[in-house]
Amino acid sequence: MEFLASSLLELITQTSTNLPPDVRAAMSIAAKEETPDTQAS
């Protein structure tokens, strides 16, 4: 059970932090379009 938990944690960590270049580009564009000084930005 401990192996499963550590494997799931590693999977979640990798999929949350190692984003493909196209996703990073889309997030960058979206961030630039947000209204400054709001919770969304």
PyMOL Python script that loads the backbone (N, CA, C, O; Angstrom):
from pymol import cmd

cmd.read_pdbstr("""\
ATOM      1  N   MET A   1       0.824  -1.201   0.000  1.00  0.00           N
ATOM      2  CA  MET A   1       0.000   0.000   0.000  1.00  0.00           C
ATOM      3  C   MET A   1       0.868   1.265   0.000  1.00  0.00           C
ATOM      4  O   MET A   1       0.529   2.263  -0.637  1.00  0.00           O
ATOM      5  N   GLU A   2       1.977   1.207   0.715  1.00  0.00           N
ATOM      6  CA  GLU A   2       2.866   2.368   0.774  1.00  0.00           C
ATOM      7  C   GLU A   2       3.467   2.657  -0.602  1.00  0.00           C
ATOM      8  O   GLU A   2       3.636   3.816  -0.981  1.00  0.00           O
ATOM      9  N   PHE A   3       3.793   1.585  -1.354  1.00  0.00           N
ATOM     10  CA  PHE A   3       4.328   1.760  -2.711  1.00  0.00           C
ATOM     11  C   PHE A   3       3.303   2.450  -3.602  1.00  0.00           C
ATOM     12  O   PHE A   3       3.652   3.333  -4.386  1.00  0.00           O
ATOM     13  N   LEU A   4       2.042   2.051  -3.483  1.00  0.00           N
ATOM     14  CA  LEU A   4       0.981   2.667  -4.283  1.00  0.00           C
ATOM     15  C   LEU A   4       0.853   4.151  -3.953  1.00  0.00           C
ATOM     16  O   LEU A   4       0.748   4.976  -4.860  1.00  0.00           O
ATOM     17  N   ALA A   5       0.860   4.493  -2.690  1.00  0.00           N
ATOM     18  CA  ALA A   5       0.738   5.889  -2.272  1.00  0.00           C
ATOM     19  C   ALA A   5       1.903   6.721  -2.800  1.00  0.00           C
ATOM     20  O   ALA A   5       1.697   7.826  -3.303  1.00  0.00           O
ATOM     21  N   SER A   6       3.112   6.203  -2.688  1.00  0.00           N
ATOM     22  CA  SER A   6       4.263   6.976  -3.175  1.00  0.00           C
ATOM     23  C   SER A   6       4.245   7.078  -4.697  1.00  0.00           C
ATOM     24  O   SER A   6       4.643   8.103  -5.250  1.00  0.00           O
ATOM     25  N   SER A   7       3.790   6.033  -5.377  1.00  0.00           N
ATOM     26  CA  SER A   7       3.687   6.081  -6.840  1.00  0.00           C
ATOM     27  C   SER A   7       2.646   7.105  -7.285  1.00  0.00           C
ATOM     28  O   SER A   7       2.875   7.853  -8.235  1.00  0.00           O
ATOM     29  N   LEU A   8       1.516   7.139  -6.606  1.00  0.00           N
ATOM     30  CA  LEU A   8       0.479   8.122  -6.945  1.00  0.00           C
ATOM     31  C   LEU A   8       0.961   9.542  -6.680  1.00  0.00           C
ATOM     32  O   LEU A   8       0.692  10.448  -7.469  1.00  0.00           O
ATOM     33  N   LEU A   9       1.664   9.739  -5.584  1.00  0.00           N
ATOM     34  CA  LEU A   9       2.199  11.059  -5.274  1.00  0.00           C
ATOM     35  C   LEU A   9       3.184  11.500  -6.352  1.00  0.00           C
ATOM     36  O   LEU A   9       3.159  12.654  -6.780  1.00  0.00           O
ATOM     37  N   GLU A  10       4.043  10.597  -6.788  1.00  0.00           N
ATOM     38  CA  GLU A  10       5.004  10.911  -7.845  1.00  0.00           C
ATOM     39  C   GLU A  10       4.279  11.235  -9.156  1.00  0.00           C
ATOM     40  O   GLU A  10       4.651  12.178  -9.855  1.00  0.00           O
ATOM     41  N   LEU A  11       3.259  10.463  -9.484  1.00  0.00           N
ATOM     42  CA  LEU A  11       2.482  10.704 -10.700  1.00  0.00           C
ATOM     43  C   LEU A  11       1.822  12.075 -10.670  1.00  0.00           C
ATOM     44  O   LEU A  11       1.887  12.812 -11.654  1.00  0.00           O
ATOM     45  N   ILE A  12       1.195  12.423  -9.570  1.00  0.00           N
ATOM     46  CA  ILE A  12       0.531  13.723  -9.439  1.00  0.00           C
ATOM     47  C   ILE A  12       1.554  14.851  -9.522  1.00  0.00           C
ATOM     48  O   ILE A  12       1.315  15.862 -10.183  1.00  0.00           O
ATOM     49  N   THR A  13       2.679  14.681  -8.861  1.00  0.00           N
ATOM     50  CA  THR A  13       3.734  15.703  -8.892  1.00  0.00           C
ATOM     51  C   THR A  13       4.239  15.919 -10.308  1.00  0.00           C
ATOM     52  O   THR A  13       4.375  17.061 -10.747  1.00  0.00           O
ATOM     53  N   GLN A  14       4.518  14.839 -11.028  1.00  0.00           N
ATOM     54  CA  GLN A  14       5.042  14.956 -12.394  1.00  0.00           C
ATOM     55  C   GLN A  14       4.021  15.579 -13.339  1.00  0.00           C
ATOM     56  O   GLN A  14       4.380  16.437 -14.145  1.00  0.00           O
ATOM     57  N   THR A  15       2.762  15.168 -13.259  1.00  0.00           N
ATOM     58  CA  THR A  15       1.760  15.702 -14.180  1.00  0.00           C
ATOM     59  C   THR A  15       1.391  17.144 -13.849  1.00  0.00           C
ATOM     60  O   THR A  15       0.856  17.856 -14.699  1.00  0.00           O
ATOM     61  N   SER A  16       1.666  17.574 -12.642  1.00  0.00           N
ATOM     62  CA  SER A  16       1.362  18.959 -12.257  1.00  0.00           C
ATOM     63  C   SER A  16       2.498  19.919 -12.567  1.00  0.00           C
ATOM     64  O   SER A  16       2.267  21.118 -12.723  1.00  0.00           O
ATOM     65  N   THR A  17       3.706  19.417 -12.658  1.00  0.00           N
ATOM     66  CA  THR A  17       4.859  20.311 -12.811  1.00  0.00           C
ATOM     67  C   THR A  17       5.555  20.216 -14.158  1.00  0.00           C
ATOM     68  O   THR A  17       6.184  21.186 -14.582  1.00  0.00           O
ATOM     69  N   ASN A  18       5.468  19.112 -14.829  1.00  0.00           N
ATOM     70  CA  ASN A  18       6.139  18.936 -16.115  1.00  0.00           C
ATOM     71  C   ASN A  18       5.141  19.111 -17.248  1.00  0.00           C
ATOM     72  O   ASN A  18       4.672  18.139 -17.839  1.00  0.00           O
ATOM     73  N   LEU A  19       4.829  20.353 -17.537  1.00  0.00           N
ATOM     74  CA  LEU A  19       3.831  20.653 -18.557  1.00  0.00           C
ATOM     75  C   LEU A  19       4.479  20.739 -19.937  1.00  0.00           C
ATOM     76  O   LEU A  19       5.604  21.221 -20.072  1.00  0.00           O
ATOM     77  N   PRO A  20       3.760  20.266 -20.962  1.00  0.00           N
ATOM     78  CA  PRO A  20       4.287  20.353 -22.323  1.00  0.00           C
ATOM     79  C   PRO A  20       4.420  21.812 -22.766  1.00  0.00           C
ATOM     80  O   PRO A  20       3.736  22.688 -22.236  1.00  0.00           O
ATOM     81  N   PRO A  21       5.294  22.073 -23.732  1.00  0.00           N
ATOM     82  CA  PRO A  21       5.517  23.449 -24.196  1.00  0.00           C
ATOM     83  C   PRO A  21       4.250  24.153 -24.678  1.00  0.00           C
ATOM     84  O   PRO A  21       4.096  25.353 -24.453  1.00  0.00           O
ATOM     85  N   ASP A  22       3.340  23.432 -25.337  1.00  0.00           N
ATOM     86  CA  ASP A  22       2.125  24.083 -25.831  1.00  0.00           C
ATOM     87  C   ASP A  22       1.222  24.525 -24.682  1.00  0.00           C
ATOM     88  O   ASP A  22       0.555  25.554 -24.780  1.00  0.00           O
ATOM     89  N   VAL A  23       1.196  23.766 -23.611  1.00  0.00           N
ATOM     90  CA  VAL A  23       0.398  24.145 -22.444  1.00  0.00           C
ATOM     91  C   VAL A  23       1.022  25.349 -21.757  1.00  0.00           C
ATOM     92  O   VAL A  23       0.314  26.271 -21.351  1.00  0.00           O
ATOM     93  N   ARG A  24       2.333  25.347 -21.624  1.00  0.00           N
ATOM     94  CA  ARG A  24       3.025  26.497 -21.023  1.00  0.00           C
ATOM     95  C   ARG A  24       2.777  27.770 -21.843  1.00  0.00           C
ATOM     96  O   ARG A  24       2.564  28.842 -21.276  1.00  0.00           O
ATOM     97  N   ALA A  25       2.804  27.650 -23.172  1.00  0.00           N
ATOM     98  CA  ALA A  25       2.562  28.805 -24.042  1.00  0.00           C
ATOM     99  C   ALA A  25       1.138  29.323 -23.861  1.00  0.00           C
ATOM    100  O   ALA A  25       0.923  30.532 -23.774  1.00  0.00           O
ATOM    101  N   ALA A  26       0.175  28.420 -23.804  1.00  0.00           N
ATOM    102  CA  ALA A  26      -1.222  28.827 -23.627  1.00  0.00           C
ATOM    103  C   ALA A  26      -1.427  29.502 -22.273  1.00  0.00           C
ATOM    104  O   ALA A  26      -2.164  30.484 -22.175  1.00  0.00           O
ATOM    105  N   MET A  27      -0.783  28.983 -21.235  1.00  0.00           N
ATOM    106  CA  MET A  27      -0.902  29.597 -19.913  1.00  0.00           C
ATOM    107  C   MET A  27      -0.264  30.979 -19.892  1.00  0.00           C
ATOM    108  O   MET A  27      -0.767  31.886 -19.229  1.00  0.00           O
ATOM    109  N   SER A  28       0.831  31.142 -20.608  1.00  0.00           N
ATOM    110  CA  SER A  28       1.502  32.435 -20.675  1.00  0.00           C
ATOM    111  C   SER A  28       0.608  33.474 -21.352  1.00  0.00           C
ATOM    112  O   SER A  28       0.498  34.609 -20.888  1.00  0.00           O
ATOM    113  N   ILE A  29      -0.020  33.077 -22.440  1.00  0.00           N
ATOM    114  CA  ILE A  29      -0.929  33.985 -23.153  1.00  0.00           C
ATOM    115  C   ILE A  29      -2.102  34.361 -22.252  1.00  0.00           C
ATOM    116  O   ILE A  29      -2.470  35.532 -22.164  1.00  0.00           O
ATOM    117  N   ALA A  30      -2.681  33.378 -21.591  1.00  0.00           N
ATOM    118  CA  ALA A  30      -3.828  33.639 -20.716  1.00  0.00           C
ATOM    119  C   ALA A  30      -3.443  34.560 -19.565  1.00  0.00           C
ATOM    120  O   ALA A  30      -4.212  35.449 -19.198  1.00  0.00           O
ATOM    121  N   ALA A  31      -2.273  34.359 -19.000  1.00  0.00           N
ATOM    122  CA  ALA A  31      -1.821  35.188 -17.882  1.00  0.00           C
ATOM    123  C   ALA A  31      -1.647  36.642 -18.312  1.00  0.00           C
ATOM    124  O   ALA A  31      -1.945  37.555 -17.541  1.00  0.00           O
ATOM    125  N   LYS A  32      -1.170  36.862 -19.527  1.00  0.00           N
ATOM    126  CA  LYS A  32      -0.976  38.221 -20.028  1.00  0.00           C
ATOM    127  C   LYS A  32      -2.304  38.926 -20.288  1.00  0.00           C
ATOM    128  O   LYS A  32      -2.372  40.154 -20.258  1.00  0.00           O
ATOM    129  N   GLU A  33      -3.363  38.147 -20.545  1.00  0.00           N
ATOM    130  CA  GLU A  33      -4.671  38.732 -20.843  1.00  0.00           C
ATOM    131  C   GLU A  33      -5.500  39.018 -19.596  1.00  0.00           C
ATOM    132  O   GLU A  33      -6.554  39.646 -19.690  1.00  0.00           O
ATOM    133  N   GLU A  34      -5.040  38.568 -18.430  1.00  0.00           N
ATOM    134  CA  GLU A  34      -5.775  38.816 -17.194  1.00  0.00           C
ATOM    135  C   GLU A  34      -5.698  40.293 -16.817  1.00  0.00           C
ATOM    136  O   GLU A  34      -4.710  40.970 -17.099  1.00  0.00           O
ATOM    137  N   THR A  35      -6.739  40.769 -16.188  1.00  0.00           N
ATOM    138  CA  THR A  35      -6.756  42.139 -15.689  1.00  0.00           C
ATOM    139  C   THR A  35      -5.767  42.239 -14.526  1.00  0.00           C
ATOM    140  O   THR A  35      -5.844  41.445 -13.588  1.00  0.00           O
ATOM    141  N   PRO A  36      -4.838  43.200 -14.572  1.00  0.00           N
ATOM    142  CA  PRO A  36      -3.855  43.324 -13.501  1.00  0.00           C
ATOM    143  C   PRO A  36      -4.502  43.609 -12.143  1.00  0.00           C
ATOM    144  O   PRO A  36      -5.575  44.207 -12.063  1.00  0.00           O
ATOM    145  N   ASP A  37      -3.839  43.175 -11.099  1.00  0.00           N
ATOM    146  CA  ASP A  37      -4.237  43.426  -9.714  1.00  0.00           C
ATOM    147  C   ASP A  37      -5.616  42.872  -9.372  1.00  0.00           C
ATOM    148  O   ASP A  37      -6.351  43.477  -8.592  1.00  0.00           O
ATOM    149  N   THR A  38      -5.969  41.732  -9.947  1.00  0.00           N
ATOM    150  CA  THR A  38      -7.212  41.041  -9.579  1.00  0.00           C
ATOM    151  C   THR A  38      -6.853  39.672  -9.042  1.00  0.00           C
ATOM    152  O   THR A  38      -5.712  39.234  -9.189  1.00  0.00           O
ATOM    153  N   GLN A  39      -7.801  38.987  -8.423  1.00  0.00           N
ATOM    154  CA  GLN A  39      -7.520  37.644  -7.918  1.00  0.00           C
ATOM    155  C   GLN A  39      -7.180  36.699  -9.057  1.00  0.00           C
ATOM    156  O   GLN A  39      -6.370  35.788  -8.883  1.00  0.00           O
ATOM    157  N   ALA A  40      -7.779  36.899 -10.207  1.00  0.00           N
ATOM    158  CA  ALA A  40      -7.517  36.028 -11.347  1.00  0.00           C
ATOM    159  C   ALA A  40      -6.078  36.150 -11.827  1.00  0.00           C
ATOM    160  O   ALA A  40      -5.472  35.169 -12.258  1.00  0.00           O
ATOM    161  N   SER A  41      -5.532  37.368 -11.748  1.00  0.00           N
ATOM    162  CA  SER A  41      -4.164  37.541 -12.237  1.00  0.00           C
ATOM    163  C   SER A  41      -3.189  36.986 -11.238  1.00  0.00           C
ATOM    164  O   SER A  41      -1.979  37.034 -11.463  1.00  0.00           O
TER     165      SER A  41
END
""", "prot")
cmd.dss("prot")
cmd.show_as("cartoon", "prot")
cmd.util.cbc("prot")
cmd.orient("prot")
